[in-house]
């Protein structure tokens, strides 16, 4: 069975954790931004077929 040769320092562990948390915060901010632009109708690089869903309901 594979065993690590040396213990990972607290600083290295905390650095990895901070990077992981920062990626999540960035992804959440980007998702919120895309959602706001879609709802406001100013989305340019995002395809959102609103007209098709309205026709399917009626």
C-alpha positions as CSV (number, residue, x, y, z in Angstrom):
1,X,0.0,0.0,0.0
2,X,1.3,3.5,-0.9
3,X,2.3,5.6,2.1
4,X,3.4,9.3,2.0
5,X,7.1,9.8,2.8
6,X,6.7,13.0,4.7
7,X,4.0,14.8,6.5
8,X,2.4,17.7,4.6
9,X,2.9,21.0,6.4
10,X,-0.1,23.0,7.7
11,X,0.9,25.9,5.4
12,X,0.8,23.7,2.3
13,X,-2.6,22.2,3.4
14,X,-4.0,25.6,4.0
15,X,-2.8,26.9,0.7
16,X,-4.5,24.1,-1.2
17,X,-7.7,24.7,0.8
18,X,-7.6,28.4,0.1
19,X,-7.2,27.8,-3.7
20,X,-10.1,25.4,-3.7
21,X,-12.4,27.8,-1.9
22,X,-11.3,30.7,-4.2
23,X,-12.3,28.6,-7.3
24,X,-15.7,28.0,-5.8
25,X,-16.2,31.7,-5.1
26,X,-15.1,32.7,-8.6
27,X,-17.5,30.1,-10.2
28,X,-20.4,31.3,-8.1
29,X,-19.7,35.0,-9.0
30,X,-19.5,34.1,-12.7
31,X,-22.8,32.1,-12.5
32,X,-24.6,35.0,-10.8
33,X,-23.3,37.4,-13.5
34,X,-24.5,35.2,-16.3
35,X,-27.9,34.8,-14.6
36,X,-28.3,38.5,-14.3
37,X,-27.3,39.2,-17.9
38,X,-29.8,36.6,-19.1
39,X,-32.6,38.0,-17.0
40,X,-31.9,41.6,-18.1
41,X,-31.7,40.6,-21.8
42,X,-28.2,41.9,-22.3
43,X,-26.6,38.4,-22.7
44,X,-24.4,38.3,-25.9
45,X,-22.3,35.2,-25.5
46,X,-24.9,33.0,-24.0
47,X,-27.7,31.4,-25.9
48,X,-31.0,31.2,-24.0
49,X,-34.1,30.3,-26.1
50,X,-36.9,32.1,-24.3
51,X,-39.2,32.3,-27.3
52,X,-39.1,28.5,-27.9
53,X,-40.2,27.7,-24.3
54,X,-43.2,30.1,-24.5
55,X,-44.4,28.4,-27.7
56,X,-44.1,25.0,-26.3
57,X,-46.3,25.8,-23.3
58,X,-49.3,27.0,-25.4
